[in-house]
Amino acid sequence: MTPLLEVKNLVTEFRSDTYTVKAVNDVSFTVHKGRTLGIVGESGSGKSVTSLSVMRLIPNPPGKITGGTAMFYEGGKATDLLQLPESTMRTYRGNRIAMIFQEPMTSLNPVFTCGDQIIEAIRLHQHVSKDEAAARTLQLLNEVKLPRPESMMKSYPHQLSGGQKQRVMIAMAMSCNPALLIADEPTTALDVTVQATILDLMRGLQQRHEMSMMFITHDLGVIAEIADDVIVMYKGKIVEQGPVQQIFEDPQHPYTKGLLACRPRLDKKLRILPTVRDFMIEAEDGTISERTQTSVESAVHMLEFSRDEIAARNATLATQKPILDVTDLQVHFPIKSGLFSKTTGYVKAVDGITFNVKAGETLGLVGESGCGKTTTGRAILRLVEPTGGKVIFDGKDVRALQGSELKTMRKDFQIIFQDPYSSLNPRLSVGSAIMEVLRVHAIGDNDKERKEHVKYLLDKVNLLQRHFNNYPHEFSGGQRQRICIARALALKPKLLICDESVSALDVSVQAQVLNLLVQLRDEFKLTYIFISHDLSVVKFISDRIAVMNEGKIVEMDAANEIYESPQQAYTKGLIDAIPLGTIDVIKRRNKDKAA
């Protein structure tokens, strides 16, 4: 194998007035020509900083590359990218080495059309006319399989879906035929079906152009779909590396084992998900030791529900009365146009759906973005006013409630949103934010009593009582979601709606939050509606699953039945799009590539 990029002993530091953090600490790896290197790890592991260091995009201050080399081999010569003058580095950046970022909307200029932005990138690095660049742009948009490429050239970023914007970014990255493409979490924010098409597209482009790729993600399931070689990073260091099949078949480091084990499984129903901490112990000096010699499959097997246990739980739930009855629920948004904003039609976000939820049950609502699942959750709570239908909660007609009656009813059903940071007031400490809820509903005789209750809640969601006085920005994403869960529990609700509450989290943190939700459901006798686009996550936590598409429920059944014998083509598509991350997938991909 011929190396294209060889990084040795890379060190990147971030400095403040009081301390220095080595975000990348003595990292060495090789990207071979025509192969994909997967870089995997949790947030804060240093994987993105590694790629930004190679591209020389580290902001200085506070960041600085303080050691190492990054040798780029092309045209019979070796060039150390870290030693190039900035003016010379610009000729490599975007030309020979291109990068795709996680969030395409922040990478595209909102005031220019998509076509103009790709044309600009081409003309910046290649001496061609505007007409030649436009022709090349149209060819690229065709190559990334965008519908109506001529129209897409004239469209602005806000007029495109998330998957379409990511395709535009891929086209821009491919515009100068780079030797190396760096993809930093390019599918994390996308639905599983869109993610599958983007991964397939990137594999095809790499093979056709014989290009090398660095693919960065926290999801080992995605790594199995696309990578040839893998490095696993933890706290700025590489803890394991090797061919992808070796990493999956025989992981050596406990951190790698934990990452492999904590992904929700489609083929098994688990009591709780294994976590990274089940496999490793980290001492105060940073040294890591293995907690147990148990293999990934053994750990998963020990936590698996038997079919009899699943049947027994379903039978128990079947005897329970519904706590929520939704009948013919509709939410239609008017389409207005013309000088006087005349209504010319309606977007039927929720189009006459009917279902119930039994006390103590978890109902999963699953579907792609735009299918109506989030609007359904908000309409049940009257955060969005339904256009029609009935919502009966605990025997009361929710749509008939007004004022204080509705406020009182909302004590019994709460919602946990996708983005915990935007759900919390940055000016309030987390303790104050939870206490505010208690004050509004006159729970507790005084603030001293309320404060004790908040500390009890923080303890229940596995946070420390001293976190009471900390502010949202001082916490990680997973910790902030725990705070939102504690706030939702403060009113002792009967029903919790979890709206994409783990989709923005690393798989390891996601596992911890899902385990917490299961634990709290059983301890506090809660009922959940769990909304997500990821069927593997929904299957883990749900008793029944309702699949939504275009505002309607197209299929509803027990969680295992939905996976084992889906009745609708749409449901089968959702299942097929999930990255399985199995040895069989890797072997099949290696065989196809060899052929």
Steps between C-alpha positions, in 0.01 A plus 500: 500500500626848406470778757335829399506670842728401786446676833762449771500613863240775442437726800237776503448710811238749614623754751323731744637733766491223758558166325589317179303210350662257259200432274721282277782331686775317306274360226645299209316334211512442122236552231576270205418582139154385398401400855273647769630559850224517760569711810259415779452622857271699727467878501820644643712206384698722262383348171374828345798697631727242333338564161502877548868481590576320173309774316677770706162642608570518874412852626808664650448613774395300698613193301844415371667202332808451718650180365507233234500469123233443234674372188292517181633278219409598145679540168808317623567743783421525872372826650459573871166680513575634847808691378350664190450878487130589524492625140630165374268304730204672331596330173463161672191583706184449293709391203704188584343455846128578539280493809129444568373628833225364726245777455466602134280803573781671692747415223294652217457874448127578531513802264646314199343226292642149534623510141688829548678360807625192315601711198701727732681200651592369154625836369700560817722198434472445123560746218171453315231734371171553682316299231742209537462513879120507465509194271723319751258598783203354312698181442584479872137551609404217265776282644380547858150405378317820584155521339452776242867611504432806276246623756730414791771723355265797533372404847613652830606276792181562703293360212664158527451214745782389732595210274498721190722759670745227594508386135582858395788498751625169358481643146699805613760279668531288184519802267881495468545119501676488840742222582371497861146570623452562873138445614431622854177341629329561162192287579443557873215750460321300229218245507616139472359467148674819382817389681493170311476676163783743592727211610422312178573815299835559673608138450418526131684831455808367678518192280438686172757770577746264677504751782618460860270596784510580872154435643434632852207378708398389849297209359680171439198380303577765238871410512412140409317626191779714356848462657789275397722590797402639841659703777318529832568820695446578867596826671737609224682167458466201271413199717460246218545481124489241226298366206125542553431125506765445768358779717150351487598133529761531772503841675789524746442822692215514756391839360452348153303212653278751679432698181408179315271377778305819572328528161130399514450162334226416255542124534467489880279660768720609793404595856757780496779590259863426592707817539867587463536507879393135516823408321764740632628665815683831471734597784557861611833506316321411173612136478233261375449141607246239394211455740412154375626245250143457369469523122256739333263220399508343848414835662211549258376142550487540880270804465265346243128457569362155422194471276299379803595812697398726211170313465435527874555879499276543196228292666521714816478822299200365308303490827567868571253775411617759246629817664487678162247460220560686174223484239518642146759762600563764233741791481477700177712808434355754253697597187455872441590697189423825323477859617229426756648169619209299372499134604560291188542158660618308804803298606355195672778444756282256694221351294246310709697263723354278772683313776506446877770456763454268797609602850867399547551438128757654267363577155763582238414745221748453216540648154711733289519876547175661390285192564303678776628320810622811686184694408297209640681523835454877520134480400430253782642756745322791326835664425363493146123536471339202326277569201273210585465175690488400868772470763380334821763495776423326828128524423500872415454665160825696455362714215215624723731623777582869535704726729565364847347161416750450218786620722400250768473221244849576367645394834410147397662500156841642420727513196877458459629673187779403261740785580544530877711817473225701331251361755689649795532868592873580479459767772356260756695240694360152446369491856314829448357376168349193667385697806319746272278216378413409858417864586275545194293200606516586874673176591677511838432729795818705463822530299698297752265206449508548122881511500516166678260352246715629212810341655307174528411523130861573400602191690233295319638596157857416610624857542670637810312718748775761472394549137204698637691829462658429160378653173400313180819589310707321766352160410543252217210419263414181688504679836275777366251239382503350850418846639203525263383156615528611865297813422232290328485265802465790745120508456461122539342456155307198384602534134834609353543584131864459395547687172827385335648528850812291425556560127759776554711291741802274452405132495667441838321795664180401318522158664531658846197728445289215358588283800403787731162537327432127540600512867279804570205348312509193720566689825241777456244297299527741208341475158707611199442611143848471350549689173801429277609440140729215615312170509779322693470750789119486490501120499724485808276715720151437356233241566306597188606702196291723275663578165404839352528623142351815348286577803348154533572187704581239236576212737469427873592185690714356781863615472637154417228435242573827319864394458450131428206527261439856377188523285568825314775577249565831681570315828728254321689797354555648848633167628724439200654848532630444855879437507523153656871512578540122480790283388285364216449852361876564506584167336241553228631851430861375485394225259316748275798734501740219408273399211 
